[in-house]
Amino acid sequence: MKKGFVLISTLALIVILSLLVLVISRAIFSDTLKSHVFTNSIEKRIELINTERLLIDTLITNSDRLRNIVIANEEINFLIDQKIPNLSVEILDLSTCFNLNTLVKPFRNIYVKNDINGEVFKNFLKLSEIDRNKHREFLDLLYDALDSDSLPEPFGAEDLFYVNSENLSLNPDGLYVHKSQVKNISFLSNFELMNIYTNICALPNTDLSFNINGLNQDNYLVLLSMYPDLSLDDIQKIIINRPNQGYKNFDNLIDLTGLSIDRIDNSFLIFKPEFIQIAYTFDLEGYIFNFFSVIDLKSRNNNIIWRSISL
């Protein structure tokens, strides 16, 4: 009996040790593969950054093609496929969101609040179904976050308030770098913030504008906040009558839609993106890498605002 028990115990131990060796071997193989993939991914990213320069130059030189983002994406993916296989590219128009930085304007060497754009932002909050009682206070908090002085607006707050609060986050007293900074204000509810979050942005520009060729069912509230006399029928006319290559200018827009110039003018409209995000996705031996760049198309030099890389 004892011999049989010892034999069974020995066999069981051998099986367990074999399984451990197998698990360890697989772990070593997996780590080796990941290391190999990571090394290759660095090389690919360097290659991608070099290719991106060509891509940006192409977009700037042929910026009229961006009047139709769908066509632009098709053409760019064809170009990229010749350079880097297994890479897909998506261009996103960033000129159809409400740029929070337009709530201030430059004055001499500082930023001061822009009351005109502030009224547009309150229209946007109303259309986004944000509690009307919160409009003024939220706007004043944004003014204080973005302007250069340390004097609080009537319903705002400067750094002293945040130092004494549980959520320590000082105001930038300058332009936002990313729209996520608005979360530091902690004034709107999470539900209210999500209601506006997809339609706000933070770009290094204080001129309020909207790319009419990027108008769609997801961002039309931004346009309506700028032109409150427009109706939903007007929005449909703009989308339905838009030519394949996009509206060329304001006169072309009016001619093709029949819109009344009493309800819309050229004060905020642009006809191709000034800022875009390029989202790259490439598959490297089963691992998916994502790479994002935000581009200023108005600038010939230093036009990459920021980059983000994730695995």
LUMVO-89771 format. One record per residue (C-alpha): x, y, z; residue in three letters; residue number from 1. Coordinates in pm, 1 decimal. Layout:
# residues N
       east      north         up   residu   num
          X          Y          Z      ALA   NUM
...
# end
This chain:
# residues 311
       east      north         up   residu   num
        0.0        0.0        0.0      MET     1
      280.7      237.4       96.0      LYS     2
      467.8      166.6     -226.8      LYS     3
      154.2      231.8     -429.7      GLY     4
       89.7      557.5     -246.0      PHE     5
      448.8      670.7     -300.8      VAL     6
      423.7      584.8     -671.2      LEU     7
      100.9      779.7     -712.8      ILE     8
      244.5     1075.7     -519.5      SER     9
      556.6     1071.9     -734.1      THR    10
      354.8     1064.8    -1056.7      LEU    11
      134.9     1348.7     -930.2      ALA    12
      444.3     1552.8     -845.2      LEU    13
      590.0     1490.4    -1192.1      ILE    14
      263.4     1605.4    -1353.9      VAL    15
      255.9     1922.0    -1140.2      ILE    16
      621.7     1998.6    -1217.5      LEU    17
      557.5     1940.3    -1589.2      SER    18
      265.3     2182.1    -1580.6      LEU    19
      477.9     2442.6    -1401.1      LEU    20
      753.0     2405.0    -1661.6      VAL    21
      492.6     2445.0    -1937.8      LEU    22
      342.8     2757.9    -1776.4      VAL    23
      686.6     2911.8    -1719.5      ILE    24
      792.5     2830.4    -2077.0      SER    25
      479.6     2992.4    -2215.1      ARG    26
      533.8     3298.6    -1995.1      ALA    27
      894.3     3329.3    -2114.6      ILE    28
      781.0     3289.3    -2476.4      PHE    29
      505.3     3546.1    -2425.0      SER    30
      745.7     3795.4    -2265.3      ASP    31
      997.1     3739.7    -2545.2      THR    32
      724.1     3793.6    -2805.4      LEU    33
      601.9     4107.8    -2629.6      LYS    34
      958.5     4240.3    -2612.3      SER    35
     1002.8     4168.9    -2983.1      HIS    36
      670.7     4335.9    -3066.8      VAL    37
      748.8     4635.6    -2845.8      PHE    38
     1088.4     4681.0    -3014.9      THR    39
      922.6     4659.8    -3355.6      ASN    40
      649.3     4901.1    -3242.8      SER    41
      911.1     5163.8    -3154.7      ILE    42
     1058.7     5127.6    -3502.4      GLU    43
      711.3     5154.4    -3655.0      LYS    44
      630.1     5464.0    -3452.8      ARG    45
      951.6     5631.6    -3565.3      ILE    46
      862.5     5539.5    -3923.8      GLU    47
      510.9     5671.1    -3869.2      LEU    48
      634.0     6003.8    -3730.3      ILE    49
      855.1     6047.5    -4036.4      ASN    50
      566.0     5957.6    -4266.7      THR    51
      336.1     6195.0    -4080.0      GLU    52
      541.3     6492.6    -4195.3      ARG    53
      467.2     6397.5    -4557.1      LEU    54
      102.8     6344.6    -4466.5      LEU    55
       67.5     6687.3    -4303.2      ILE    56
      239.4     6862.0    -4593.4      ASP    57
        2.9     6682.7    -4832.0      THR    58
     -302.2     6789.6    -4630.4      LEU    59
     -189.2     7152.5    -4613.2      ILE    60
     -107.5     7166.6    -4984.3      THR    61
     -438.8     7001.9    -5076.4      ASN    62
     -650.5     7146.5    -4795.1      SER    63
     -951.6     7194.6    -5023.7      ASP    64
     -988.6     6814.9    -5025.5      ARG    65
    -1075.2     6838.6    -4654.8      LEU    66
    -1409.9     6994.0    -4740.4      ARG    67
    -1523.7     6632.0    -4756.4      ASN    68
    -1360.9     6435.5    -4473.9      ILE    69
    -1490.6     6101.6    -4607.5      VAL    70
    -1311.1     6146.3    -4939.7      ILE    71
    -1001.5     6279.9    -4765.6      ALA    72
     -987.0     5969.7    -4543.6      ASN    73
    -1009.9     5739.9    -4845.5      GLU    74
     -730.9     5921.8    -5028.6      GLU    75
     -503.7     5941.9    -4724.7      ILE    76
     -544.9     5571.3    -4647.1      ASN    77
     -448.9     5490.7    -5005.0      PHE    78
     -135.3     5705.1    -4967.4      LEU    79
      -43.8     5557.5    -4627.2      ILE    80
      -94.2     5198.5    -4744.3      ASP    81
      192.3     5246.3    -4989.2      GLN    82
      422.5     5345.6    -4703.5      LYS    83
      315.7     5135.4    -4403.6      ILE    84
      102.0     4822.9    -4455.5      PRO    85
     -144.0     4719.6    -4181.2      ASN    86
     -194.7     5083.0    -4086.9      LEU    87
     -531.8     5259.3    -4097.3      SER    88
     -579.5     5634.6    -4064.8      VAL    89
     -884.5     5838.3    -3968.5      GLU    90
     -902.0     6216.3    -3994.2      ILE    91
    -1139.9     6386.6    -3750.7      LEU    92
    -1257.0     6744.7    -3800.4      ASP    93
    -1191.2     6951.1    -3485.1      LEU    94
    -1343.8     7267.8    -3630.9      SER    95
    -1703.7     7173.7    -3548.1      THR    96
    -1681.4     7183.0    -3168.2      CYS    97
    -1710.1     7472.2    -2925.0      PHE    98
    -1353.6     7572.8    -2846.7      ASN    99
    -1349.1     7667.5    -2477.2      LEU   100
    -1045.9     7889.2    -2533.7      ASN   101
    -1259.5     8128.1    -2738.2      THR   102
    -1420.1     8243.7    -2411.5      LEU   103
    -1119.6     8474.2    -2375.5      VAL   104
     -944.2     8704.4    -2618.4      LYS   105
     -593.0     8849.3    -2629.1      PRO   106
     -553.9     9204.0    -2499.5      PHE   107
     -200.1     9336.6    -2512.8      ARG   108
       -1.5     9056.6    -2344.1      ASN   109
     -283.6     8896.4    -2145.2      ILE   110
     -613.1     8712.9    -2195.3      TYR   111
     -940.3     8879.0    -2096.0      VAL   112
    -1294.3     8743.5    -2109.8      LYS   113
    -1484.0     8756.4    -2439.7      ASN   114
    -1843.3     8851.0    -2355.5      ASP   115
    -1972.7     8797.8    -2710.6      ILE   116
    -1849.2     8439.8    -2725.6      ASN   117
    -1971.2     8394.1    -2369.2      GLY   118
    -2328.1     8460.6    -2485.7      GLU   119
    -2282.9     8202.5    -2759.8      VAL   120
    -2163.0     7953.5    -2498.8      PHE   121
    -2472.0     8017.7    -2286.4      LYS   122
    -2682.6     7942.3    -2595.7      ASN   123
    -2489.2     7617.3    -2629.7      PHE   124
    -2555.4     7525.2    -2265.5      LEU   125
    -2925.1     7596.0    -2311.0      LYS   126
    -2947.1     7382.5    -2625.8      LEU   127
    -2756.1     7106.5    -2445.3      SER   128
    -3025.7     7107.2    -2174.9      GLU   129
    -2797.3     7223.0    -1894.2      ILE   130
    -2985.7     7365.3    -1594.7      ASP   131
    -3045.5     7732.7    -1676.4      ARG   132
    -2956.9     7834.6    -1320.0      ASN   133
    -2604.1     7702.8    -1375.6      LYS   134
    -2523.0     7890.8    -1696.6      HIS   135
    -2386.5     8214.2    -1546.4      ARG   136
    -2185.4     8051.4    -1268.6      GLU   137
    -2032.1     7789.9    -1497.5      PHE   138
    -1938.3     8059.2    -1750.3      LEU   139
    -1780.0     8277.2    -1480.6      ASP   140
    -1579.8     7979.9    -1354.0      LEU   141
    -1451.5     7921.9    -1707.4      LEU   142
    -1366.8     8291.9    -1746.8      TYR   143
    -1158.1     8276.1    -1428.7      ASP   144
     -988.4     7957.0    -1540.7      ALA   145
     -885.3     8105.1    -1873.7      LEU   146
     -825.5     8476.9    -1817.5      ASP   147
     -488.0     8604.1    -1702.4      SER   148
     -590.8     8804.0    -1394.5      ASP   149
     -646.2     8684.8    -1039.1      SER   150
     -970.3     8876.6     -984.3      LEU   151
    -1272.6     8644.7     -966.0      PRO   152
    -1586.0     8705.0    -1171.4      GLU   153
    -1908.9     8763.3     -971.2      PRO   154
    -1989.5     8390.1     -973.2      PHE   155
    -1640.1     8267.2    -1048.6      GLY   156
    -1337.3     8152.7     -852.6      ALA   157
     -963.2     8208.0     -876.6      GLU   158
     -679.5     8001.7     -727.5      ASP   159
     -748.1     8092.2     -362.5      LEU   160
    -1083.1     7911.4     -383.1      PHE   161
     -928.0     7593.2     -520.6      TYR   162
     -643.2     7597.3     -266.0      VAL   163
     -902.2     7591.2       12.9      ASN   164
    -1119.3     7325.7     -150.7      SER   165
    -1090.7     6947.9     -126.4      GLU   166
    -1021.1     6928.1     -500.3      ASN   167
     -685.0     7105.3     -527.2      LEU   168
     -648.5     7208.2     -891.4      SER   169
     -523.9     7554.8     -975.6      LEU   170
     -655.0     7752.2    -1271.6      ASN   171
     -422.6     7766.1    -1570.7      PRO   172
     -489.5     8143.9    -1606.9      ASP   173
     -433.2     8087.6    -1976.1      GLY   174
     -561.6     7871.5    -2258.9      LEU   175
     -659.8     7512.7    -2191.3      TYR   176
     -431.0     7249.4    -2343.7      VAL   177
     -698.4     6977.8    -2342.5      HIS   178
    -1072.3     6983.5    -2286.8      LYS   179
    -1040.6     6740.4    -1994.8      SER   180
     -918.7     7036.2    -1786.5      GLN   181
    -1278.8     7154.2    -1764.9      VAL   182
    -1340.3     6862.3    -1528.3      LYS   183
    -1127.8     7039.7    -1266.6      ASN   184
    -1405.1     7292.8    -1217.6      ILE   185
    -1631.1     7022.1    -1067.6      SER   186
    -1945.9     7228.8    -1109.7      PHE   187
    -2167.2     7042.3    -1354.8      LEU   188
    -2297.7     6696.4    -1272.8      SER   189
    -2136.0     6405.0    -1455.5      ASN   190
    -2451.6     6368.8    -1665.5      PHE   191
    -2447.7     6737.2    -1762.4      GLU   192
    -2076.8     6730.0    -1840.7      LEU   193
    -2121.9     6428.8    -2066.5      MET   194
    -2403.0     6614.6    -2245.7      ASN   195
    -2158.2     6878.1    -2366.9      ILE   196
    -1827.0     6689.9    -2361.3      TYR   197
    -1834.1     6549.6    -2715.6      THR   198
    -1907.2     6895.9    -2856.6      ASN   199
    -1640.0     7094.6    -2671.6      ILE   200
    -1268.6     7114.3    -2738.5      CYS   201
     -959.8     7310.9    -2636.1      ALA   202
     -755.1     7440.8    -2926.8      LEU   203
     -474.2     7701.8    -2929.9      PRO   204
     -694.8     7964.4    -3089.5      ASN   205
     -934.3     8230.2    -2957.4      THR   206
    -1136.8     8289.6    -3275.6      ASP   207
    -1478.9     8124.6    -3262.0      LEU   208
    -1558.6     7939.2    -3585.0      SER   209
    -1748.9     7642.8    -3726.8      PHE   210
    -1668.1     7436.7    -4036.5      ASN   211
    -2002.3     7426.5    -4216.9      ILE   212
    -1885.7     7134.0    -4431.6      ASN   213
    -1845.8     6925.8    -4116.3      GLY   214
    -2203.6     6984.3    -3997.9      LEU   215
    -2386.5     6665.2    -3896.9      ASN   216
    -2648.6     6532.8    -3656.0      GLN   217
    -2393.1     6509.5    -3374.0      ASP   218
    -2261.8     6867.4    -3374.7      ASN   219
    -2547.7     7083.4    -3506.7      TYR   220
    -2613.2     7227.7    -3158.7      LEU   221
    -2280.8     7412.1    -3181.1      VAL   222
    -2391.2     7581.3    -3504.2      LEU   223
    -2734.4     7662.9    -3358.9      LEU   224
    -2568.9     7827.1    -3058.4      SER   225
    -2386.6     8062.3    -3297.2      MET   226
    -2694.7     8123.8    -3512.4      TYR   227
    -2998.9     8087.9    -3282.4      PRO   228
    -3239.1     8204.3    -3557.2      ASP   229
    -3169.1     7892.1    -3763.0      LEU   230
    -3430.6     7616.7    -3750.2      SER   231
    -3390.5     7240.7    -3764.5      LEU   232
    -3524.6     7260.3    -4121.6      ASP   233
    -3238.7     7496.8    -4203.9      ASP   234
    -2990.0     7247.9    -4059.9      ILE   235
    -3137.6     6974.1    -4280.4      GLN   236
    -3114.5     7197.7    -4587.7      LYS   237
    -2746.1     7260.2    -4522.4      ILE   238
    -2672.0     6888.4    -4487.1      ILE   239
    -2891.3     6765.1    -4774.2      ILE   240
    -2781.7     7028.0    -5028.3      ASN   241
    -2411.3     7007.1    -4950.4      ARG   242
    -2225.3     6908.7    -5268.8      PRO   243
    -1987.5     6614.6    -5270.8      ASN   244
    -1686.7     6847.4    -5265.2      GLN   245
    -1841.5     7068.7    -4997.3      GLY   246
    -1953.9     7431.4    -5000.8      TYR   247
    -1683.0     7653.8    -5146.2      LYS   248
    -1777.9     7978.1    -4972.2      ASN   249
    -2065.4     8169.1    -4813.5      PHE   250
    -2225.6     8270.4    -5143.3      ASP   251
    -2217.2     7908.7    -5259.4      ASN   252
    -2386.6     7803.9    -4934.2      LEU   253
    -2667.8     8058.9    -4975.0      ILE   254
    -2717.6     7976.6    -5344.3      ASP   255
    -2750.2     7602.0    -5287.0      LEU   256
    -2960.8     7612.0    -4969.3      THR   257
    -3175.2     7922.1    -5020.0      GLY   258
    -3113.5     8021.7    -4656.8      LEU   259
    -3201.8     8376.1    -4556.8      SER   260
    -2905.6     8598.0    -4473.5      ILE   261
    -3123.4     8734.1    -4193.3      ASP   262
    -3072.4     8403.9    -4010.4      ARG   263
    -2710.1     8326.6    -4095.7      ILE   264
    -2406.4     8534.5    -4189.4      ASP   265
    -2037.1     8475.3    -4247.1      ASN   266
    -1916.6     8582.0    -3901.9      SER   267
    -1838.3     8236.0    -3762.8      PHE   268
    -1831.3     8015.8    -4072.0      LEU   269
    -1529.2     7848.5    -4225.3      ILE   270
    -1539.9     7600.4    -4513.1      PHE   271
    -1263.3     7356.1    -4431.5      LYS   272
    -1103.3     7241.3    -4106.2      PRO   273
     -838.3     7452.9    -3940.4      GLU   274
     -764.2     7184.3    -3681.4      PHE   275
     -782.9     6807.8    -3723.7      ILE   276
     -703.2     6495.3    -3527.0      GLN   277
     -531.9     6212.3    -3710.8      ILE   278
     -594.8     5873.9    -3548.3      ALA   279
     -357.2     5596.5    -3654.4      TYR   280
     -421.2     5229.0    -3581.4      THR   281
     -175.4     4958.1    -3678.9      PHE   282
     -173.5     4585.1    -3621.7      ASP   283
      167.6     4446.8    -3533.0      LEU   284
      166.6     4067.8    -3496.9      GLU   285
     -176.5     4072.7    -3333.8      GLY   286
     -108.2     4368.1    -3105.2      TYR   287
     -307.0     4684.9    -3178.3      ILE   288
     -131.1     5018.4    -3135.1      PHE   289
     -312.0     5353.8    -3139.6      ASN   290
     -142.4     5683.1    -3215.1      PHE   291
     -312.6     6024.7    -3215.8      PHE   292
     -192.9     6361.9    -3339.8      SER   293
     -373.2     6695.3    -3323.8      VAL   294
     -270.5     6920.0    -3611.1      ILE   295
     -296.8     7294.0    -3673.9      ASP   296
     -344.8     7320.8    -4050.2      LEU   297
     -303.5     7699.5    -4048.0      LYS   298
       59.3     7671.2    -3946.3      SER   299
      337.1     7560.7    -4177.6      ARG   300
      579.9     7504.5    -3892.5      ASN   301
      533.8     7351.3    -3547.3      ASN   302
      180.4     7249.1    -3641.3      ASN   303
      163.0     6938.3    -3422.6      ILE   304
      -19.9     7049.0    -3108.6      ILE   305
        9.5     6720.0    -2919.0      TRP   306
       52.1     6346.8    -2964.3      ARG   307
      -74.7     6046.6    -2772.1      SER   308
       30.7     5682.0    -2801.6      ILE   309
     -143.1     5380.7    -2648.5      SER   310
     -129.7     5000.4    -2671.1      LEU   311
# end
